[in-house]
């Protein structure tokens, strides 16, 4: 299957170039929250097919338990329309309901109209939706599109529906403006060190570190800038030296709590890394993180939980159909790699210390509906978000090699729904890993396009990696290497042309 082929390719790539995977970044506590006001609540609803005992007003009453139901045996298309007396601005329409495989629409278009009556224009289409359940589970689907303004009407053109009981139904339809206000300050995150054997941390490369800090400073005129690091390095003295320099320069940082990189980079027994639990991707213990919080205060701004879904899929494949996917030294757990109960304490830690958690992954059920365990894992994430509302930002990692080009416009749909579950926002991990041929030669224009995609689709932050794409540093290595003594690296840490292009694009008009 496609996903298996993709992961096989990843594994081959990683072995070929000697790097450890795909990692991704964060968000700042001061982020501007997206405006998620549900405009549907002030609209008037109408429909071309109605069961009078379940009126269309139930569609936008804000009450999940009330539903709109069509008449029996409807022909298609049918239309469900919301109108306002004055023009509205929005960029997102979400429908939700239960018994999804029994009665939710299967295929619909979002259409908008200036006057709410004529000249309807299609702005988004669902394609055929494969819902997951036919029970009391509430499922939802969001369609995002470029913001429209001064529209007095929006409607669903329903092209088909699941008609197990001869009618279709929906519990809620929401119309949202998720575009941040023009003065919102987004956060940019640079992944400083994922735990490589030739990384800045293991070599305590203060020269490159200071040059990188100096290079990102201009971005702070318009953005919050944060670094992310993996704390699983054995030499904690070096780690603290790097964190001390960041704090001394007024730079905030995230530390990786759990990551696929822990499995990939931290599993050999004779290496420079010492994860807390490589079998489950845990980078550092809560007590270790508590020590950093005491030492660095607000500079230690948050935690990252990265690619646990993607790695869980890979581990499941290794255990079943594809044992050859395992990289050398991987610690394959006898139980599940992904366990929400192992990750929940880190969200609790962040909650206790008023920090944020970035939860990032390339693998989302929207794009892999054939993977049932993924749906279960995402439900567990949703429950965790409900337990700690406003604490976690969910991010999409665009390191899915071979993903369709349309993903650049569609990615937010895979994760935006988590905001309803309690996520504080959503964001993008902008990665040159997505260029399957080489992350080094990935065109800067590709990375810039993705960054703009993120910022224009309401991402409160965008994170960038790998570090050597943007700054003069050796490509990540599984083996220890002190490049700092090599004459080849006297210019280490200075910006590459990729960084300059990105900086100019982000600071431009
Ligand atoms: Ca309702």
Boltz pocket constraint, residues with backbone or C-beta under 6 A from the ligand:
constraints:
  - pocket:
      binder: B
      contacts: [[A, 57], [A, 58], [A, 59], [A, 60], [A, 61], [A, 62], [A, 63], [A, 64], [A, 65], [A, 66], [A, 67], [A, 68], [A, 170], [A, 171], [A, 172]]
      max_distance: 6.0
